[in-house]
Amino acid sequence: MLDNAFPSSIFTQPLLWRGVLSPTSTPFSAMRTSLLLLIGIAFCFTSTVDAQIRFLPYIGYATNVGYDFEAASTADAVTGGIIVGVGTEFGLTPGILPVALKVRPSVETTFLSGDTVDGVDISESTFRGNMDLIVDFSPPMAPVGVYAGAGVAYMSYKASDGTGEDASGSAFGVNLLAGFRFGGGFISPFVQGRYTIGGPTPDEFMSDMTGTNDTELGNSIAVQVGVSIGL
């Protein structure tokens, strides 16, 4: 009975090639146009709202990064200083998601005031390189965003008296950080706090005359402010 009810050609000739569901038919053309439009909007949104590569200059203050060689006691010798750094941030996930993963490599140095001990000028220099993984918990256009992260740091320290007598040290450490960013546009200010486990104490300063470790640089806390600039 089915053979009498329907022509046999309707089963042997595919619907697609009979023009019923042709790629050039009106339903397919509308679907294709809509899909291309959505892809274009998504591309523009991710490209303009939340740039996947950003440039981050910053300044701040960090504890336990150098020494006051004029201090009255070794317990007061470890001091902090002004830090200046620059980083780059690479997005690992699309910019339209409410939670984003980012990689942030950065380098920084510390400005430490020089000391004069017994007529000898002592200079200090530091270098630090960080590689942090950031988790941003806010949508790209949120007026205030919250992020947190962790990573590794390489730190070096050097003190010189200008006569060839140097004391230097280096170490790897672990970073724990959290911060706020303001706005999600081309330029986005941010403020963050960072706790670093580890310090580049020179071997010469590992213990003082009493045998204690008062002169170890130890862990440090830093507060930083800067701007995130989309590239």
C-alpha positions as CSV (number, residue, x, y, z in Angstrom):
1,M,0.0,0.0,0.0
2,L,2.9,2.3,0.6
3,D,4.0,1.9,-3.0
4,N,0.6,3.0,-4.2
5,A,0.4,6.0,-1.8
6,F,3.8,7.5,-2.6
7,P,5.7,7.5,-5.9
8,S,8.8,5.4,-5.7
9,S,11.0,8.3,-6.8
10,I,10.4,10.1,-3.6
11,F,12.5,7.4,-1.8
12,T,15.2,7.1,-4.4
13,Q,15.8,10.8,-5.0
14,P,17.4,12.5,-2.0
15,L,15.5,15.4,-0.6
16,L,18.6,17.6,-0.6
17,W,19.1,17.4,-4.3
18,R,15.5,17.8,-5.1
19,G,15.7,21.4,-3.9
20,V,13.6,20.9,-0.8
21,L,16.7,21.3,1.5
22,S,19.1,22.8,-1.0
23,P,22.1,24.8,0.4
24,T,20.9,27.7,-1.8
25,S,17.3,27.6,-0.6
26,T,15.9,30.4,1.6
27,P,16.1,28.6,5.0
28,F,19.8,27.6,4.5
29,S,20.8,31.0,3.2
30,A,19.2,32.7,6.3
31,M,20.9,30.3,8.7
32,R,24.2,30.8,7.0
33,T,23.9,34.6,7.1
34,S,22.9,34.5,10.8
35,L,25.8,32.3,11.7
36,L,28.3,34.5,9.9
37,L,26.8,37.5,11.6
38,L,27.1,35.9,15.1
39,I,30.7,34.9,14.4
40,G,31.6,38.5,13.3
41,I,30.0,40.0,16.4
42,A,31.8,37.6,18.7
43,F,35.1,38.3,17.0
44,C,34.6,42.1,17.3
45,F,33.5,41.7,20.9
46,T,36.5,39.7,22.0
47,S,38.9,41.9,20.0
48,T,37.7,45.3,21.3
49,V,36.4,44.6,24.7
50,D,39.0,42.5,26.3
51,A,42.3,42.4,24.4
52,Q,44.1,39.1,24.7
53,I,47.5,40.7,25.0
54,R,48.1,43.6,27.4
55,F,51.0,45.7,28.6
56,L,51.3,46.3,32.3
57,P,53.7,49.0,33.8
58,Y,53.5,49.3,37.6
59,I,55.2,50.7,40.7
60,G,54.9,49.8,44.3
61,Y,56.6,49.1,47.6
62,A,58.0,45.7,48.8
63,T,59.3,44.7,52.2
64,N,62.5,42.7,52.8
65,V,64.3,43.5,49.5
66,G,67.6,45.2,50.8
67,Y,69.7,46.3,53.7
68,D,70.3,49.4,55.8
69,F,74.0,49.1,56.4
70,E,73.8,52.0,58.8
71,A,71.3,50.3,61.1
72,A,72.2,50.1,64.8
73,S,71.6,46.3,64.9
74,T,71.3,43.4,62.5
75,A,67.7,42.9,63.5
76,D,66.9,46.3,62.0
77,A,69.1,45.9,58.9
78,V,66.6,44.3,56.5
79,T,64.6,47.0,54.8
80,G,62.1,47.6,52.0
81,G,62.1,49.7,48.9
82,I,60.3,51.1,45.9
83,I,59.8,48.7,43.1
84,V,59.3,49.5,39.4
85,G,58.3,46.8,36.9
86,V,56.7,46.0,33.7
87,G,54.7,42.9,32.6
88,T,52.8,41.4,29.7
89,E,49.6,39.5,30.0
90,F,48.4,36.8,27.6
91,G,44.8,35.6,27.6
92,L,44.4,31.8,27.5
93,T,40.6,31.9,27.2
94,P,38.1,33.9,25.1
95,G,37.5,37.4,26.4
96,I,33.7,36.9,26.6
97,L,33.8,34.4,29.4
98,P,33.0,35.4,33.0
99,V,36.1,33.6,34.2
100,A,39.4,34.0,32.3
101,L,42.8,32.4,32.6
102,K,45.9,34.5,31.8
103,V,49.6,34.2,31.9
104,R,51.6,37.2,33.2
105,P,55.4,37.3,32.9
106,S,57.0,40.4,34.4
107,V,60.3,41.9,35.4
108,E,61.1,44.4,38.1
109,T,63.9,46.2,40.0
110,T,64.0,48.0,43.4
111,F,65.2,51.5,44.2
112,L,67.3,51.3,47.4
113,S,69.0,54.3,49.0
114,G,72.8,54.0,49.2
115,D,74.6,53.9,52.5
116,T,78.0,55.2,53.6
117,V,79.8,53.1,56.2
118,D,83.2,54.3,57.5
119,G,83.5,56.6,54.5
120,V,82.8,53.8,52.0
121,D,79.8,54.2,49.7
122,I,77.7,51.0,49.4
123,S,75.3,50.5,46.5
124,E,72.6,47.9,46.1
125,S,70.9,46.5,43.1
126,T,68.1,43.9,42.6
127,F,66.5,42.1,39.8
128,R,63.3,40.0,39.8
129,G,61.5,37.9,37.2
130,N,58.0,36.6,37.7
131,M,55.8,34.1,35.8
132,D,52.3,34.1,37.2
133,L,49.0,32.4,36.3
134,I,46.1,34.7,36.8
135,V,42.4,33.8,37.2
136,D,40.1,36.7,36.5
137,F,36.7,36.2,38.1
138,S,34.8,39.1,36.5
139,P,33.2,39.7,33.1
140,P,35.3,41.9,30.7
141,M,33.1,45.0,30.9
142,A,32.6,44.9,34.7
143,P,33.4,48.2,36.3
144,V,35.4,46.5,39.0
145,G,37.1,43.1,38.5
146,V,38.6,40.7,41.0
147,Y,41.5,38.4,40.2
148,A,43.9,36.1,42.0
149,G,47.0,34.1,41.0
150,A,50.1,32.2,41.8
151,G,53.4,31.7,40.2
152,V,57.2,31.5,40.5
153,A,59.8,34.2,40.9
154,Y,63.5,34.4,40.3
155,M,65.2,37.0,42.6
156,S,68.8,38.4,42.7
157,Y,70.5,40.9,45.0
158,K,73.9,42.5,45.0
159,A,75.7,44.9,47.3
160,S,79.0,46.5,46.3
161,D,81.4,48.9,48.1
162,G,83.1,50.0,44.9
163,T,86.4,48.3,45.8
164,G,85.6,44.9,44.4
165,E,84.1,43.6,47.6
166,D,80.7,42.4,46.6
167,A,78.0,40.3,48.3
168,S,75.4,38.7,46.1
169,G,72.7,36.1,46.3
170,S,69.8,34.7,44.2
171,A,66.9,32.4,44.9
172,F,63.6,31.1,43.4
173,G,60.4,31.8,45.2
174,V,56.7,31.3,45.1
175,N,54.2,34.1,44.4
176,L,50.7,34.4,45.8
177,L,48.7,37.5,44.6
178,A,45.3,39.0,44.4
179,G,44.0,42.3,43.1
180,F,41.4,44.6,41.6
181,R,41.1,46.0,38.1
182,F,38.9,49.0,37.2
183,G,37.1,49.0,33.9
184,G,37.6,46.7,31.0
185,G,38.6,49.0,28.2
186,F,41.8,49.8,26.4
187,I,43.3,51.2,29.6
188,S,42.4,49.6,32.9
189,P,44.1,50.6,36.2
190,F,44.8,47.9,38.7
191,V,46.0,47.5,42.3
192,Q,47.3,44.2,43.7
193,G,49.0,42.7,46.7
194,R,51.7,40.0,46.5
195,Y,53.2,37.7,49.0
196,T,56.5,36.0,48.0
197,I,57.9,33.0,49.8
198,G,61.7,33.1,49.6
199,G,64.4,35.7,49.3
200,P,67.9,36.1,47.7
201,T,69.9,36.5,50.9
202,P,73.7,36.6,50.1
203,D,75.7,33.8,51.6
204,E,77.8,36.4,53.4
205,F,74.7,37.6,55.3
206,M,73.1,34.3,56.1
207,S,74.1,34.7,59.8
208,D,75.4,37.5,61.9
209,M,78.0,37.3,64.6
210,T,75.5,36.0,67.1
211,G,74.8,33.0,64.9
212,T,71.2,34.1,64.3
213,N,69.6,34.7,60.9
214,D,68.4,38.3,61.5
215,T,69.9,39.4,58.2
216,E,68.0,37.0,56.0
217,L,65.8,38.8,53.5
218,G,63.1,36.2,54.0
219,N,59.6,36.4,52.6
220,S,58.3,39.7,51.3
221,I,55.0,41.5,50.9
222,A,54.4,43.9,48.0
223,V,51.7,46.4,47.1
224,Q,51.6,47.5,43.5
225,V,49.6,49.9,41.4
226,G,49.6,50.2,37.6
227,V,47.7,50.2,34.3
228,S,46.8,47.4,32.0
229,I,47.0,48.6,28.3
230,G,45.5,46.6,25.5
231,L,47.6,45.9,22.5
